[in-house]
Amino acid sequence: MMIDTTTIKTLLSTTNSKNLVGIGMELKPYELALHMLQALNNSEENGYVVMGVEKLINSYEIEGVSPTISDRAKEPISTALSLISHEVEAQFRNIIIDGKNIFVIMLKNNNNRSLSVGFIKDFNSQDAFVKNLIRACLNLQARKHYCKANEDERNDYIGDMLGAIGYNVKDQTRRGSSSTGKDSGEVDIFISKDGLPFSIIEAMNLNSVNTNYICKHLDKIYSYDTAGNKFNVCLSYVKVADFDAFWKNYTAHVSSYKYPISLLKTDMSIDDEYGYSEIKIMITTHNRSGREVSLYHICVRIH
C-alpha cells in the first residue's frame, strides 16, 4: 500500500472517481471521519481523501496547501480513524501535482465489513450522550490494541472520542475531595457544557466483582460531583471468563450498596434496549437534596 502520484493525478482528472473525496482543508476529526467513510464507500480496493483541491463540474482544481499540514495532520487523522466502527489502514503524505502541494490520505478497509461513524451531534441530550458513549465503547472493544491496555489508555481513547464528536472533555481533572476528605481527587473524565458541569465518568478495570474496589469508585463519583449533576457514569472495563455471571453479581452488589446519597430504584430495561451481550448497562436512580439523579453503570467486556 503506497500513495502513487500518477494514480492521484488520474483520479483528480474526473469527478466520476467514487473512491476519491477532494476537500480544501479539514482537520476536524469528526468531519474527517465522514470524508473517510465516503471515500471507502465503493468497490475499489483503496479510498483517498485529498486536501488542497476544489471540485469543479468535470474535474478537480489543484489549489494547494502548506507542506506543514503533514506535521499537524497526524493527531486528527488518528482520532478520525478511531471514530470509525472498525479498523482501517491508512497512509498519508504530501505530493506535488502541477507544481502545487496537496495532502493525500490513502485508506484501505481490510476487514471487508460495513463501516460507520454513528455518533449523534446533540450536546444537550442525556440520551444522546449515553448513546455516543456506548458507541465509543463499541469502537474501543473492537480494537485489539486496547485488549491489554491500562485504564488510563482506555480512558484517553473514550475521552478523545467524546471530544472529537464535540463534547468539552477534560480527563484526570482535579476536582472535589478525595476519599480522605482532604485533597482534591482526580476525575477520570469530566464533561462540561457551556462552561458548566454536565457529567462525570468514573472508570475502572475489573477482572472480578471486587466489591471493595467498586465501592471506592462509586463513592468517588459523589465526592467529585460537587454540583449534583443530573447524571453520571460508572464505566467498567471488564476482563473475565464468564461475563454473564459477572454481570449478575455486579448488579446485585450495586443494587444493594449503601450509596452516599439515597438509592430510590434500579432500572435494567435500558440493557434490553441496547441488546448487546458483551456490553451491559443499568441505571440506579438516587435522591440528592430533593432531586432525582441518575447513575449509569456500563460494563464493557474486554476480549
Summary of the structure (lengths in Angstrom):
residues: 303
radius of gyration: 22.5
end to end distance: 29.2
largest distance: 69.9
contacts: 929
relative contact order: 0.10
helix: 34%
strand: 32%
